[in-house]
């Protein structure tokens, strides 16, 4: 399953990886013991020196070469995503193409984002000085990635880090390690030094040892809030970049393009079985349109086919584990017991949880306040834009939001007042282009992803000033 001989830290224990759809054994990866971290960091120090000394054109050409290799092998990469993550084959193919784009964007960043001239003579007394700043690598970056986008989210860590001349210690999700292993294999095959990328596999003890290592200069983490808080307590004096999830609202105004809003919201709610940090979780519909929108939304949702993710006609694959599906089922049961009304779905078959729509959900329910990360969406009416924005801003953390309207003034007002890292106008909240800045507002927001912005997080300015006087 690996694409090349990898620098994988090994130990005698192994981690078994199973299909989330049918539970079959896909394979295993060697576990890394926390006691190995010092040795791995020493290797990464050598890798950081090698990576730093690669000319920018060489970093760029390696990344471009890696993108081409993955594009040529895209069907194999897609099938690996289906096997280990349970994404449908259609969704997996799109993720592979996004990964290719992420690496190409990283290659461009390696060539162009080198720094800029500083206008020293803009200050009285500095007329005889001139100079510039460069962007220099941080050194060693620890990257920790989740299961839901097992290829492209890894590319979002590795691409900018390597473009900036760093070395990376990568810890992918133990549930979906093979996409990361294959990506690392391609990057090494394309020409990066083996010491520049080390992939490790393990649990909390390994992560704690990794992030607390003194020579690790930055931790880039995508995952849950509890883990993010634990990392922030253990990391020590180093840079942190965290993407910790969201609870995305989408506002649907009376004047919207109705069919576009319905289709966009269905896709936004149930893409990747709802295991999407920017997926639509709360759809807020203007009261005059509510009944019509609700009925159409439910009708389209009921037509979605849940099942085997390898089939071309499957719309919704399994959740990542039976435990995740059971947790979702229990949360929906709690909401219904509290007064929510079930419109469709709420059926579980092992790891398959059928697309579920609720209305009248009390705002005190955890489904309303917390990230559900499942194929569950709540509909709610509103009367005024002020009311909708208050509802949208209710949770204490936020990544993306969306609004469907044909009124430019309303769209711009909503964009200005919604507290989110991104506001998608006439798109669902789950639209993302890999070049744009990506991250959260409010609680837990640290740094930004998106290739250029991650590159800047993973490098540091150095000023050079020449006194001619």
Secondary structure, 3 states (H helix, E strand, C coil): CCCCCCCECCCCCEEEEECCCCCCEEEEEECCCHHHHHHHHHHHHHHHHHHHCCCHHHHHHHHHHHHHHHHHCHHHHHHHHHHHHCCCHHHHHHHHHHHHHHHHHHHHHHHHCCEEEECHHHCCCCCCEEEEEEEEECCEEEEECCCCCCCHHHHHHHHHHHHCCCEEEEECCCCCCHHHHHHHHHHHHHCCCHHHEEEECCCHHHHHHHHHCCCEEEEEEECCHHHHHHHHHHCCCCEEEEECCCCEEEEECCCCCHHHHHHHHHHHHHHHHHCCCCCEEEEEEEHHHHHHHHHHHHHHHHCCCECCCCCCCCCECCCCCHHHHHHHHHHHHHHHHCCCEEEECCCEECCEECCEEEECCCCCCHHHHCCCCCCEEEEEEECCHHHHHHHHCCCCEECEEEEECCCHHHHHHHHHHCCCCEEEECCCCCCCCCCCCECCEECCCECCECHHHHHHHCEEEEEEEEECC
